[in-house]
């Protein structure tokens, strides 16, 4: 309970938890790992020193406070995505593509099928799905026709934008990066 109370204030590291509950960092890491396995905490991909951050699922917005730990190239990709909210992978230079794959806490990969062509888009992690979908449609020049029948626009959108799904690391990392 004390660990969860601490997590309500800010993302946690094992060393800080160890001090707060008066134990060693190995024990605090085990406790944090247990809470994460139960879904009560999430583990970031960000590393402060050698430790990840542990945070409450509803407090993912607090990870932005740690964006300064990113390297310069990743910070530029972070700022670009934060500003634009959605980026088309094919329109990015190779450096930004790699950086977006590395900042998993802030960039979410979406695979979009449009006219039988699969494309990857990057979504700012705090952007709601509906807004991301609207921005992707705008990028793809998909225009919704408003008709008097209420169900027709939904069918048109589904035909135009057939599938959006989150990608795993294996699906977005080219073999030459490994």
N, C-alpha and C positions, 0 to 999 in steps of 0.2 A: 504494500500500500504506500509506503514511504517513497519508493522508487517512482510509482505512478504520480504521486503528488509533485515530486521533483520534475517529472517530465511535463507536467502542466505548465511549468514556468518556462522551460527551455529544453532543447534537445540535450541529451546526456551522453557523456563518455564514461567508460568504466572507472577511470581514475577519480572523477568527481563523485560518482556514486559511492565508491569505496570510502572516500573521506566522509561523506554525509551519513553513511550507515555504519561507519567505523569497522570496516573489514578490509581485506586486501583486494587488489584489482582483479585477481583471478576469480575470486568468489563473486565479485560484483559483475564481471563479464558473464559468468554462468547464470546469474540471476537475470540479467538483461536478456541473455539468449533465451532463457525459459519464457520470459514475458513475450518476446518476439515470436517464439514458436506457437504460443497460444493466441497470437494475433492482437495482443494488447499493446504492443509497441511495434514499430517498423524500424528497419535497419537501413541507413542511407548508404549510398555508394561513395559518398564523400569520406575522405579520411583526414582526420586531424592528427598529425603524427602518424601512428600506425593503427589508430582506433577509428572505427566507424562511429557515426552518431546514431543514437536511438531516440525515437520521437513517437509521440502519439499520432495515430493515423489522421486525426482531424487537425493536427498542427503541422502539416507538411509545408505550409506557407512560411514557417519559421526557418526553414532550410536556407532561405534567401540571405539570412544573416551570416551564413558561412560561405557565400559565393566568393568572398575574397580569398579563400584557400585554393581556388582554381588557378591554374597557370595562365599566363597572359593570353595565349591563343584560345584556351577554353573560355576565358572571361569575355573575349570578343564575340565568340559564338553565343555565349549565354546572353550577352547584351542584345545581340541581333535578334535572337529568338524572343527575348522578353519584349522587345520593341515591336516586332512584326507579328508575334503570336503564333503564326503558322508559316513554315518554310517548305518549299518544294525541294526535295533532295536533288533532283536532276538540274536545278537551277543554281546549285551551290558549287563553290570551288572545292576541290578535294580536301583541303585543310579543314574547312568548316564541316564537311561531311564527317570526317574522322572525329572532330571535336564534339559534334552533336552526339555521336555514338558513345563518347566518353563521359558526357555529363548526364547520365541516366536519371539523376534525381530531378532534373529540370526539363529535359527533352523527352517526349514520348513519341515513338515511331508509330505511324499509322500507315497501313497498306490500303491504298484506294484502287478499286477496279473501276475504270471509266472507259467505255467503248472497247472492252476486252483488252485493255492495257493496264497493267499493274504499275502503280507508282508509289513511292514512299514520300510521305509528308511528315514533318516534325511539328509537334504541337507543344506549346508552353504548358507545363504540367498543371498549372492552376486554371487554365482555360476550360470552361464547360464544353462538353461534347457538342452541344447544339451550335454554339458559336464557332467552334472549330469546323464543323460541317459547313456552316455558311461561308466561312473564309475559304475553305477548300473549293466549294462550288464556284465562288467568285474567281479564284485562281484558275479553275478549269473552264471558265466562261460558261457555266451551266446557268441558264436562265429558267426560272420556274414560270410557267404560264398560269395565270390565275383564271380559273374557269368557274362556272357557276355550280358545278357538281363538286361537292366537298371532297370526295375521295379521289377524284382524278388527279389533283396535284401530287398527292402522295404516291400514286402509281407512277407518275412521270418521274418524280425524283428517284424512286427506287430503280426505274429503268436506266436513268442517267448515271446514278451513283449506286452501283449494285452492291458494293461491299466495302466496309471500313473495319479494319481489325488491328489490334495492337500486335506488334511484332516482338519476338524474343530476340535476345542478343545474337543467337546463332543465325537467325534469319536476316539480320541486318549487317552483320560483320563479314565483309569479304574475306576470303581465305588468305589473301596476301597481307592482311593486317595482323593476323595471329603470328 
